[in-house]
Amino acid sequence: MRREPTSSIPELSVAEFVNTSPPELDLEVAGGHSSLLNKFLTSERIQKLGLAFTGFTDYLRNGRIKIVGKSEISYLSNLLSSDHAQVLEKIDPGMIPCILVTKGLPIPDSVITYAETNGVPLLRTQLVSSRAISLVTTFLQERLAPQITIHGVLMGMYGIGVLLMGESGIGKSECALDLVTRGHRLISDDSVVIRRIGDRLIGDSPDVTRGHLEIRGLGIISVSELFGVSAVGQKSAIELCIELKSWDKVQSVERLGVEMEKTEVFGVSVESFIFPVSPARNLSTLVETAVKVFLLKRSGFDAAHELMKKHAAAVSGNN
């Protein structure tokens, strides 16, 4: 029975952001420690708090990191300390998952007090605002990308991610095992986590099943233990989809391969092949060949078109 894809709305706790963010950020927690696990990021976009400090808070959006840089700190330093509380109390803490102070700037006591009192994580980096924003945005674009989990097998072959699809029991895992013995890499078996970043699909494995294959008759096997750590690949962009179907469910079979099939995966059109499955067909050889054909076509060589040119030339010559 075919399993439907499952989707989830991604979010990232501030604690996980601190622990997994790019090392270059070198984040320091300067306040609001108790709220690190309770505040969540839901957008890769950031906001600066300059306008909010002046009292204009209409466009504050929850789920976005709030940046405080040199201009914001300078603005506060030009105010009397007694006025800081009046400035900060206008900012709804519910709209602020965390504050990131850049350039290693000294943080006014009033801002630390605001963070501690309202349960707002207060972070600091030594990087200038422009570099910090670039790193944070790139990191969050991937971590907060929309994602689904689908039934399939993802292989790393010749530098690209190849998604094997088909109903349960059709032979995807057995094909993957044979491909591993040929030097290709298993990325995920059975469940493939797919993140969409723009028009790119990035496939990965759930942590719990990473590096394992389920083979009927053998059970669960560890690919890295049997074939070495190099046999297990990391996340990869999905550039080709190969669907395995039983013969009775294939309406037509491509004979010339003039035009590539297209399969929609998570709203993105991916070039694909559809292979009818029968006992006499060597699936791993077909898959390996299909990937080579795809890469040749992408480089500009198309065997079907070349044959058609030769045929046309021969026919016109006879005339």
C-alpha positions, 0 to 999 in steps of 0.5 A: 500500500502506498504511503502518503507524504507527511508534512510539518511546519518547521520551527527552531528553538533558540537553544537549538539555534545557539547550539547548531548555528555556524561556528563563525557566529560564535554566539554568546548567551548574555541574558534570558537563559531560562527561555532558550527552550521556550522561544522559537524561530519560524522565519529566516528573515530578520528585523532590526529594532531601530524603529521599535526603539523610537516607538514605531512597533507596528511591523514587528513580526514574531518568529524573527530574530531581532538584530541590535547593532551599532546604530541601535546601541548608539541611539540608547546611549544618547538617551538618559538611563532613566528613559530606557525603560520607557523605550523598551516597555513599548516593545511587546516581548511576545513578538521577540523570540530573541535579540542578537547584538552584533559587533561584540557591542556592550549591552546596556543594563536596561536591555539585559533587565528587559530580557531577563524580566520578559523571558527574552533570550539575549545573544551576542556575536563579535561579527558586524551586522551585515555578516551576521545577518548573511550567516543567520539568513542562510542558516535559517533558510535551510533549517526552516525550509518547508519539509515533507517525509515521503516513502522512498530511497535516496541514493548519492550517485555520481555527485547527485541525489537520486530518488527511488520511488515505488510501492512497498515491496517493489524492490527499492531497498534491494536495488539500493543494496546492490548499488551500495556494493557498486560503490554508490552511497545510501542516504536514506531508506524507506523514509526520505526527509525533503526540504524545499529551498526555493526550487531546490529539493534537499533530501536527507534521512531521519536520524533514527534510520540513518545508515540502515537498510531494511531487506526482506529476508535479512531484516535491518542491516547497518550499511556502514558496518558492512560496507564502511562509513563511505557507503553512507552519504549525507544530505543531497540535492535531488536531481533525478527521480526513478519510479519503479512500477509493476508491469500491470500498472505501466500504461506505456513504456518509453522506447526511444527516450527522446523526451525525459519524463517529469515527476512532481515532488513537493511542488517541484518538477524533477526529471525522471525515468519510469521502469517497469519491474519484472523478475528478468530485469536487473534494476541496479544496472538500469538505475546506474545506466539511467543516471549516466544517461541523465548526466550525459543529456545534461552535458549536451549529448543525447543518444536518441537525438543523435540516432534520429539525426543519423536516420534522417540523414540516411533517409534524405541521402536515399532520396 
